Amino acid sequence: MFTKTVLAAAVLATAVSAHTNVRGFYVSGKGQAYPTKDWDYCVRPVASNNPLTTYSGSTFQCNQVTGPAAGVCTADAGDEVTMVIHEHGMNEDYAVGGAHHGPIQAYLAKVDNAATTGVTGLKWFKIYERGLIHGGAGRNGIADNVDNASMQYWGTNEANKNKGLVTFKLPCDLAPGDYLLRGELIALHSAGSPGGAQPYVSCAQLRIANGGNGNPATVTDISYSTSDPGLQLAIYGTLNSYTPPGPRVYQPSSCSGGNQNPGTTVRTTTTTRQQQTTTTTRQQQTTTTTQPPRTTTTTSRNTGGSGAPLYGQCGGRGWTGATTCASGTCKVSNEYYSQCLP
């Protein structure tokens, strides 16, 4: 009984550890200290670190918020800011494990009062994206924070290498006033069929004290299609081209230097990481991948003992690890990835 109890606890811990949140936000360009408590200094707390299951609606804007944020962060247009992404708490040094590879993005929406505004009907514009930094083979058998020149390197891998910190600059022509800043991480490990991608979303409350007169194009209520090529794709084979879902990153034209945020490297075979500039033409994915249909056929079933943990990988082309599940059923997501599911 003791052994089974310990094993169940270990499986549960592993399953939850593959989920994450934006748990902190601070104005690093003003010298603000790293926040030591969850949701500091201005992130709206959410119910859990589970992924969202739909790509539209009120919950998709800022997640399932459980209470008010501690405050409103104050910055100026063009300031450097940092999102803190961790699985369980602010004492961790990882963004997300479990081979949860994919893009990280940030949006802004101007509001009347950041502390009290609702989230429905807001007009959003994207200010940051970090997707496929360089292409290559699927990341099989390599740590989530390692950059291997021959393998894909994603925004999530870079965030893991940076100990969960994602730093970028606010647009330099951002108008003064209150905003919500929406941080988004999308895990693509099960994205071989519609609805398989896993978004993790949180919102911070922001006030711009000194700014410009930028007027970015906006979208009302963020929503993605389940068949968006940035959400439905196989990442376990060679991949050299990727476009994240959503609009293009806003590029200021009324002040020097743009927002200086890196975009997404969509095609490269070297370790050089391209930086997006105002003259870069956003390239759409041109490689068409025929993906096998998702199936509910099980490859193994286990209720205890050795094997991959719940939500762990249990099969796929090139996989050399466990092919049975300590808990749950091993289900085929695509030819490159099978996962232990309840």
N, C-alpha and C positions, 0 to 999 in steps of 0.2 A: 504493500500500500504506500509506504514511504517513497519507494522508487517511482511509482506511477505518479504520485503527487508532484515530486520534483520534476519529472519529465514534462508533465502537463504545464507546470509553471514556466519551464524553459521554452516550450513550444509557443505559449502565449506571448512571452517576452519577445521572442524572435519575430513573431507575426506583427506585433505592434511596432517593433523597431523599424520596420520597413515603411512606416507612415510618418508624416512630417507636417510642419506648419511654419509660416513666418511668425515667429514668436517674439520678435523684438524689432525696433526701428530707432535709429538715432542719427543726428546730424553730425556725421563724422568730420565734415569740413569746417565746423565751428568748434571743434575740440570737445564735443560732448562725449562723455565716457561711455564705454560699453555697458549696456544695461545688464544688471545681474538678476533681475526678476522677470518671470514670464510676463509678456505683453507690455513691458516698459519700452519706450516711455509713452507711447501713444497708440499702441495696437489694440484694436477691439478684440477681446478674448472670444474664443470659439469653443464649441462643445467638445470636440475631439480632434485627433490628428488623422482621422480617416479621410480617404479621398471623396470628392463629390461624385455622385453617380449620374448626374445630368449636366448638360452643358448650356443651360439657360435658366431663366427664372430669378427670383429675388435671392435665393440662397447662393446661386452661382456668382453673385456680385461680390459678396463679402463673407460667405460661409454662414453657418448657423451661430450667430453672435449670442453670447450668454449674459452680457452686461456691458456697462460703459467702459471706455478706455480710461487709463490713469490720467490722461491729459491730452493736450494738443502740442505737437512738436512745432517749433518755430524755425524757419530758415529763410534765406534769400534766394531769389532766382539764380541759377548757376551753381548753387552750393553742392558739395559732395554729400551724399547721404548713404546709409548702409541698412540693408535689411538683414536680419539675423534669422537663419532657417535652421531649426533643430527638430529632432524627433520627439523628445520628451521634456527637455528643460534647458535653461541657459548655461548650464555647466558642461554641456557637450561640446565636441569639437568636430562634428560631422553634420552635413545638411540632411542627407538621406542615404541609407544603405540598401541592401537587397537588390542590387542591380537595377535600381529605379532610375534609368537614364532618360534624359529629356531636356526640354528648354525651360528657362526661367525668364519671366517677363514682369513688367511693371506698367501700370496705367495710372492716370490721374483723372479726377472729375472735380470740377469747380462747384462749390456748394456755398450756401449762405452761412451755415454754422457747422463746422466739422464735428463738434461734440454732440450735436443733436440731430443731424440730418438722417433721414431714411436713405435707402439705397435704390428704390424703384424709380425709374425714369431719369436717372442721372446720365449725363453726357460725358463719355470717357474718351481719352486719347492715350495712345501708347507712347511711353517715354524711354523704354528700355527693353531689349530682348537679347538673349544669349542662348542660341540653339545649338546646332551642330558646328562646333568651333573648327574642327577639321574632320574630314571623312576618313574612312578606312573599313577594315573588317569589323565584324561584331565583337563586342567586348566580352568574350568568353574566357573565364578563368583568370580575370585580372581584377585587382582591387578597385573599388569605386572612386578612389581619389588619385589614381595613377594616370599620367598622360603617356601613352605609348604611341609612337609615331605611325605605326601601321594599323592602329585601331581607331575607331570612332572616339571623339572626345567631345562631350556634351557640356552644356551649361551646368548641369547637376554635378558632373565630375569636377569641374573647375571650382564650384562652390564647396565641394568636399575637400578639395586641396587647400582652399582658403578657410577651412575650419568652420564652414557654415555662414561665412560673411559674403554678401553680395553688394558691392559698392558701385555706385554710378553717380552721375551729375544730373541735377534737375535742369530742365531747359533754361537757357540764359535769358529768354524773353518772357518768362512765366509772369502772368499778371498777378499783382498783389491780391490777397484774399485767402479764403479757406478752401481746402481740398480734401478729398479722400484719395489716398494712394493705395492701390490694389496690387499686392504681390501675388504672383502665380507661379507655381512649379507644376509641370506636367510630366508624369512618369509614363514612358512608352513601352515598357517591357511586355505588356499584353495588348498592344495596339494593333494586332494583326487583323482584327475585325471591328466593325462599328461599335462604339461604346466601350472598347477595351482600354483606352487611354485613361489615366487617373490624375485629375487635377486636384491640387492642394492650394487653397486660397485664403488669404487674410487681408484686412484693410487697416491702414494707419491713418490717424488724423493729423493733418498738416496745415500750417498757416504760413503764407508767404508774406513777409513784412515789406521787403523791397524787391521790386520786380520791374517788368517791362509792359509791353502791350501786345504780346503774342496772341494770335487768334487761330489755334489749331482746329483742323477738322475733327469732328467727334462722331462717335456712334452711341446711340441711346440704348442702354442696357446691353452689356456684353453677352453675346451668345455665339456658340460655335456649332457647326454641323458635325454630326457623328462621322460623316464621310469626308470631312476636311482632310486633304492629304497630309496636313501636319498632325493629325490625330489618328489616322488609320494608315499604318505602314508597318512593315517588318524591319526591325533593327538588328536582327541577328545574322544577316548576311552582310556583304559589302554595301556600304551606303556612302555616297559622296555628295548628295544634294538633299537639302531639306529647307522648307519654309515654315516657320511657326504659324499657328493660327492667329487670326485677328488682323487688324489694320497694320499699316507700316508705322515704324517709329517716327514720331513727329520730329522734324528738323527745322529749327528756328532759322529765319532769314533776316531778322531785324537786328541781330547782334553778332559780334565777331565770334567765330569758332564753333557755332552750332552747339548742340548739347554734348558733344564729345563722348557720346556713349557708343560702345562697340555694338555692331549689329551681328548678324549671323553669317559665318563663313559657310557658303553653300556649295563650294566646289574647290577642293584642293587635295593634293596628294603629298604635301610636304608638311613639316611641323610649323611652318610660318602661319601665324594667325592674322588674318586680314582684319583691318579696322574699317567699319562702315563710315563713309563720309557723305557730304551732301551731294556729291556727284555720282555716288554709287547707284546703279540701277538694280533694284531688288529682283533677283532671279527666281523664277518659279521652278519647281521641280520638274525635270524633263525625263527622268528615268521612270518608266512604268514597270511596276513589279506585280506580277500575277501572284496573288496570294491564295493558298488553299483555304477552303471554307473552314470556319471554326466548327469544331465538333465537340459533342458532349461525351464521346466515347472515353471510357476510363481505361487507364493502363495499369492501375494498381489501387488497392484499397487497404488501409491499415488503421487500426484504432489505437495503436500504441506500439512502443518498442522503437527500434532504430529506423532511420530513414530521414528524408527531408522534412523540415518543420512545416507547419501550416503556412501557406502563402510562399513557401520556398520553391525553388526550381527543382523539378524531378525528371526532366527529360528534354530532348531536343537534339537537333543535328550538332554533333561535336561535343555534346555534354558527356562528362566523364564522372560526374558525381552520383549521388543517390538516385535511384529510379523507383523507390517506393516512398511512401509517406508515413511519417510517425503519427500523423493525424490528418484525417480528411482523405480526399481522392485525388489522384494524379490525373489532371485533365489536360488535353492537348489544346493549346492556344493557337499555335502555328507550327510549321515544321522545325522551327528553331527553338521553341520554348514550350514547355509543359510546366504546370504549376499545381501545387497541392492546395486544393480548395475545399471548403466545408461541404 
